[in-house]
Amino acid sequence: MSDPFIHNLDPVLGQILGMYLWWYGLTYTLGFLAVFHWLRTTREFLDMNMPQVYSLSIMMASGVLIGARLVEVFFYEWAFYSEHPWYIFAIWLGGMSTHGILLGGTLGMWLFCKRYHKSFLSVADEIVIPAALIMGVGRIGNFIDGQIVGDVTNVWWAVKFPDAEGFRHPVVLYDGLKNLLLIPLLLLIRKTSPPRGVMLGHFLLWYGFLRIFIDFFREYRISFFGLPPGQEFNISMTLIGLGLIIWAYKRPQAGVRPLPLSAITAGYTLNVRKATRVKRLVFRFLLVIPLVIPSDWTQDVPERYGKRHEGMTYSAIYPRIHQMDMAKEPE
């Protein structure tokens, strides 16, 4: 029997211009790059040019960042943000939701398909493969961060997390492994040339269904009707995925064909080059932003990391709250 693992990993990757860089935030950057390179590789199959690859990457990355933040703020931590709304946009203080990543990324992809007259299902079927990689790598970032913990257990692979009593299930590694195992499954399904929507359906089905069970090993601070928060998302994803698979195999396969590249780019070579340069700069900016995101639960940052890094003490991170608390103290 091996010795229990004591989690003492520093989640801070480095520091630049007074801002902390985090391993957790790096996983977002790596995820955005994975989507971009997958789209660049499969762009001929999707009938896309490079400006469109950049557009889709930008819209999905923006959707991920905005969606993950909004779901965290309004669904998980509204009690905090309703009292301190000026921190809603402070992503460098943490607060990102996994379900929000999926919702925001999907919305960004849908807007792209509407703008460029692409088949949403065809694009989504390709995106789910790098999406599974993003979700898997992101959970490794969560583990390094050490903030999401499972229930107390005595299994030999239990982990002693910082600021958590007893040894716990490394629940984020369970979820990360589940996400990574979706990749070979999706690649296998892809080889069979299934109808449009089948790969997206399988991604939603297995991501949501398996996470239903994984979330019961996780220690949540709040619950809804006795269930872990987010289970409604998991159940909904499972049902939507199953329904999409059934629908995809039953529907006629005519569908909407995307516009051919010749019709999109003819006569616009110079404009395409200029658009590519601008979009390249915007995408690079979006690759940098996530590096300052520390974790998924805002309120723990000072207590958890302030002892190691003086720039993350309560008074340094929440100066307005600190000043209000000081003003309330009796003289």
N, C-alpha and C positions, 0 to 999 in steps of 0.2 A: 504494500500500500504506500503510495507516494505521499510526501508531506503536503499539507494544504497550501494553497497559493495565497500569499499576502500581497495585496494590491498596493504598491507604493509607486506607481508610474506617475510621472509628472506630465499632465496633459498639455503643458505649454511647450510649443515647438520652438519659440524664440520671441524676440521683441524687436520692433522697428518703429522709429518715430514716436515712441511712447505708447504704442499699441501692442498688445500681446497677440501672438499668433498661436493657433491651437491645432493639435492633431485632429480634433473633431471637425473643425472647419476645413482642414485640408481634404477630408474625405468628400466634401461637397465639390471642391475644385477638381479632384480626380474623377468624380462622377460626371461632371460636366464635360471633361475632356473625353471620357469614355463614350458618351453619347455623340460628341462631335466626330470622333474618329470612326465610330460605327457608321454614322450617317455618310461620312465622306467615302467610306468603303462601299456602301450599298446605294449610293446616290443614283447610279445608272438604273438599278432595279426599281428605284422609287421615282425615276424620271425627274431628278432634281439637278440643278446646277449648283455651283459653289456658293453664290450669294444666297440661294435658298437654304443650303445646308447651314450657313451662318445664321440666317433668319430663324430657322427652326431651333437651333441651339440656343440662340439668344432668348427667344420667347419661352422655351422650356425652362431655361435657367432662371429667368425672371419669375416665371410662374412658381417654380420650386421655392425660391427665397420668399416671395410674397405669401404664397399659400401656407408654407410651413410656419411662418411667423403669425399669420392671422388665426390659424386654427389653434395654435398654442395660446395666443392671447385671449381669444374669445371662448375657447372650449375648455382649456385646462387651467389657465391662470387668471381668469377674469377677476377673481376676488382681489388679486394684487393690482392688476392694471386698471381696474375701475377706480381705485383710490389714487393711483399714480399714473395717469394716462400719458404724461410726458415721456415715459420710458417705453412706450409701445414701439417706437421706431429705433430704439437703441439695441440693435441686434448684436452689438459687440458685448452686451451684458448677458447674452444667452436667451434661450426661449425659442425652440424650433420643434415642430411636431412631425412625426413620420407620416401620419395620415395626411397632413397638410402638404407634404412633399408630393404625394401621389395625386392629390386633388389639384394642386397648383400646376404641376407638370402636365397633367392631362388637359387642363384648361388652356395652357400655353400652346400645346400641340393642336388642340381644336381650333384656336384662333388662327394658327398658321394655315391649317387646312382650308379654312374658310377664305382666307386672304389669297391663297395661291391655287384654289380649286383642286385640291388634292383629296384623295379618298382617306378619310380619317382612319378607317379600319386597316387599310394597307400600311399607312405610316405607323399606326400603333402596334401592329404585328411585328414590325422591325424594332421599334423602340423598346419593347418589353425585355429584350435580351440585355442591352446595356443597363436598363432600369433595374433588373435583378442584381446586376453587378454593383450598381450604385447603392442599393439597399443593403447588400451584403457588406461592402466596404464601410459604409456608414456605421454599421453596428460595431465594427472593429474600433472605429473612432469613439463610439459610445463607451466601449469597454475601457479604452485608454483613459477616457474622461473619468470613469469610475463612479458615475452619478446614478445610473439606472441599476438597481439591484433587484435580485429575486428574493423569494422567501427564505427563511432560515432552514438549513438542511445539514445533514451529516454525510452526504455522498462524498466520495473521495476526491471529486473534482471541484468541490465547493471553494469559494473564494472569500477571503476576508477583505471587504471593501472599506475604504476610508469612511469614517464617521457613520458606520452602520454596525449595529450590534450583531455578534455571532458570524458564522460562516453562511454564505448565501449562494443560491443558484446563480451562475453567470448567465442570466436570462437573455442578455443582448447577444451573447455568442450563440445561444440556441436559435434566436431569430436570424442572426447573420448567416449561420450555416444553412438554415432553411432557405434563405434568399439565394445563396450561392448554388444550392442544389437545384434550384429552378432553372439555372442556365443550361445544363446538359439536357434536362427535360424539354425545354423550349427548342433547343437546337435539334433534338431528335424529332420533335413534331414538325419543325420547319422543313426537314428533309422530305417529309411526306407531301409537301405542297398542299396544305389544307386550305379550305375556303377562307376568305377574308373574315377576320374576327375571331377565328379559332384560337390563335396564339394569345391574343389579348384575353380571351375568355379563360384560357388555362392559367395565365398569369394571375388574374383576379381571383379565380377559384382557389388555387393552391396557396397563394399568398394569404388570402383572408381565412380560409378554412384551417390551415395549420397554425396560424397565429392565434386563433380562438383558444387553442389548447396551451400554447406557449404563454399567453398573457395570464393564465391562472397561476403560473409560477412566479409572476412579477409582483413586487410589492408596490402598490399604488397608494398615493396619499389621499385620493378621493375615490368615491365609487358612485355608480348610478344604479339604483334599484338592486343593490347588492352585487353588481357585476363590475369588473374592472372597466374604467372609462375607455372608450374606443372599441368596445365589443360590438356596438351597433355598426361601426364602420366595417369591422371584420365580417360580421354576419351579412351585411349588405353586399360587400365585395364578393363573398362566396355565392350568394344567390344571383347576383348580376353576372358573374363569370359563368356559372352553370347555365343560366338562361341564354347567354350570348353564344355559347358553344352549340346548344340545341338549335337556336335560331339560325346560326351560320350554316349548319349542315342542311337545314330545311329550305333556306331561301334560294331563289334563282341567283345564278352567279354572273349576271350581266354587269351590274354595277356601273359606277361612274368612272370613266377613264380620265387620268390626269392630262393636263395640257402637255403636248409634246414640247421638248426643249427648243426645237427649231422655231416654234411659234412664240415662245417666250423671249428668246434671246436674239432673234433675227433683227439686225439693224441697230442693236443696242450694245455692241461690244464695249465701247468706251464707258457707257453708263454702268455696265456690269462690273467693269474693273474698279470704277470709283466706288460703287456700292460695296464691293468686296472689301476694299481698304477700310471704309468707315465701319462696316460690320465687324471686321477683324479687330478693330480697336475696342469696340463696344464689348465684344465677347471676351477679350483679354481683361477688360475692367471687371466683368462679371466673374472671372476666374479668381481675381484678387479679393473681392469683397468677402467671400465666405471664410477666408483665413482668419478673420477676427472674431468668428463666432465660437464661443467657448463650450456651450452645452445646451441641453434642451430644457432645463428648468432654471428660470432666471434667479429665483430668490436664494438659491444655495451658493451662488458664486462667492460672496464675501466669506461666509463661514467655512466653506470647503477649501478655498484657495488663498484666502487672505494671510494665512500663517506662513505660506511659502513665498508669496509675492506681495510686496508692500503696496503695489499699485492696485491690488484687488481687495483692500480692506473695506469695511462697510462705509466708512466716511469718505473714502476715495471714489467708490463706485456710485453710492447713493448720497451725494452731498445734500440734495434738497430734503430727502427724508431724514438724514442725520440732523440737519439744522432744525427741522420741525420737531424731531424727538427731543433735541436739546432744549428747545423753547418750552416744551411741555413739562420738563423736569422741574420739580419745586426747588426754589433757591435755598 
